[in-house]
Amino acid sequence: MKQGWEIKKLGECLIHIKNGANIKQERGAGGIPITRIETLSGGTFNRDRLGYANLDNADRYQSYIMESGDLLLSHINSKSYIGRIVVYIKEGNETIIHGMNLLRIKVNPIIVTPFFAYYYSQTDKFKNQIANRRKDAVNQSSISISELKTIPIPVPPLPVQERIVSELDLLSGIIEKKREQ
């Protein structure tokens, strides 16, 4: 372990982890968008895959409104999609409600940055921890919040996290440009 780094349980790095609002979404509906499992498709927060339920007022769902830096984690899905995480970055004045079957995670910014947590979630080490903790059923798997909180995560000092994220952002951009070519 590098100097200044610690191993913490994921639960020690969080200030919030919760399932979303139970809102019945409908095809062809409008109103305020709602996250759903498909919102994580493509490995990014996919606004084209949000759901709708003809909600025009979010007052009832204020505690479910997404905020920049929120992580969304798929905790009920097929085996290969369990543990998939994306970072939400708010665009303009948009209001998006956190919907069911995705966990909304807020990291403690004094301990870990959202993008460091995101990049760590992409590692084989993290994915193996998810695989070892998930519960499998017919065509579907799940992982509980209590199991997620036990996953060990390396936590370097915040300036080191920021440097790691900057380097990985740069590399991700290069990889994306190569894919486009």
HUDA-V459942 format. One record per run of one state. SS is the DSSP state (@ for helix, = for strand, . for the rest). FROM is the first residue (numbers start at 1). TO is the last residue. If there is no record, write none. Layout:
ss=SS from=FROM to=TO
ss=SS from=FROM to=TO
This chain:
ss=. from=1 to=5
ss== from=6 to=9
ss=@ from=10 to=13
ss== from=14 to=19
ss=. from=20 to=20
ss== from=21 to=21
ss=. from=22 to=30
ss== from=31 to=31
ss=. from=32 to=32
ss== from=33 to=34
ss=. from=35 to=36
ss=@ from=37 to=43
ss=. from=44 to=46
ss=@ from=47 to=49
ss=. from=50 to=50
ss== from=51 to=51
ss=. from=52 to=54
ss== from=55 to=55
ss=. from=56 to=58
ss=@ from=59 to=64
ss== from=65 to=65
ss=. from=66 to=70
ss== from=71 to=74
ss=. from=75 to=75
ss== from=76 to=77
ss=. from=78 to=78
ss=@ from=79 to=81
ss=. from=82 to=84
ss== from=85 to=87
ss=. from=88 to=95
ss== from=96 to=97
ss=. from=98 to=98
ss== from=99 to=99
ss=. from=100 to=101
ss== from=102 to=107
ss=. from=108 to=113
ss=@ from=114 to=121
ss=. from=122 to=123
ss=@ from=124 to=133
ss=. from=134 to=134
ss== from=135 to=137
ss=. from=138 to=139
ss== from=140 to=142
ss=. from=143 to=144
ss=@ from=145 to=148
ss=. from=149 to=151
ss== from=152 to=155
ss=. from=156 to=157
ss=@ from=158 to=180
ss=. from=181 to=181
